[in-house]
Amino acid sequence: MTPDEMRAYQREYKRRRYHADPEYRRKHLARVAATDAIKFGRMERKPCEGCGTDDGVQMHHDDYSRPLDVRWLCGSCHGGHHGRGPVGQNRARAELARILGGTS
């Protein structure tokens, strides 16, 4: 499958899922509302609530019925929040630096 065919397939998959799955549609609309709020200056990105980094911060909705009520988490903390891997990659780096630096 060529890259163009893959993009077309993904677009069609998302279009069908949007119309067939009300939960997916609700999540999509919440994400769009939050992204637009950032784009138009009604909301701004904040550091990760888990580890404090400013790099790669993502929006997390605890309640999709409140689209502008988001938590800001880096990819590592966000994945950990959903049970997908380690929490706080930057926290782990800080701990490693502390150990290697010999400070307590």
N, C-alpha and C positions, 0 to 999 in steps of 0.2 A: 504494500500500500504506500503510495507516495505521500509526502507531507500535506499536499493540498487535499488529497482524498481523505486523509486522517482528520484534518480540520473540518471538512464537510461532514464527515461521519459524526464527529463530536458535536458539531452545531446541531445536527438533526436529532441526535440522542437527547441533548439538553432541551430542545424545543418540544419533543414528544413527552419527556419527563415532566417539564413545566406544566403542560396541559393535562397530564394524566395523574399527577401526584400533588394533592393540595398542600402537603407538608413541605415538599420541595419548593413549591411556588411561594409559600409563606416565608421560607428561609431566604429565597432569592430576593424577594421584595425588601426584606429587612436589610440584606447586604447592600442592595442598590441604594436604599434610603441613606444608610450610614456613609457609603462611599460618596454620594452626592453632597451630604452635609460637610464632609471634609473638603471636597472640591470647591464648594461655594463659601467656605469659611465659617460655617455654622458650628463646626466641631474641629478639633485639632488632635493630631496624634500625640500620645503621651508615652513616657518610658514604660518598659515592661513592669507589671505589678509584681511579678515573681522575683526577678533578679536585678531590675533597674537599668538594663541596657536600652539604648536607643536604636540599636541595629536590628533590622528585620522584624519590627514590631507589627503584630497582626491584631485585628479586631476579633473579639470573642463575644457572642451573644449568649447570655444565660437565658434570656426570654425573648424569642423572636417577635412577640407581640409588642415589644418596646424597642423599635429598631435603632433608636439613638442612645440607648442605655447599653454601652459596650464596655468590656474590660480589655485592656491592652496587654498582650502577652507576646513575648518573642516566640519564634518557632519552636524552640526547645521546651519552654514552659507550656506553650499551647498544646504541644503533642503530649506532654506529661499530664496535663489537665484532662485530656481525653484518654489517658491510659496507653499512649503510644510512645514509649521510650522514656529516657531520663528527663527529669525536671530540672530546669535551671542550668543549662549548659554553661552560662557565664558564672553562675554560682560555683560550679564545679571547677572552672578555670581559676577562680579566685582562691578556692581552697587549695588547689594544686600549687599555685604561686606562694601561698602562705607556707605550705609544707616545704617546698623547695627553698624558700627564702629563709626558713628557720625561725619565722616569727610565730607567736602563738596568739 
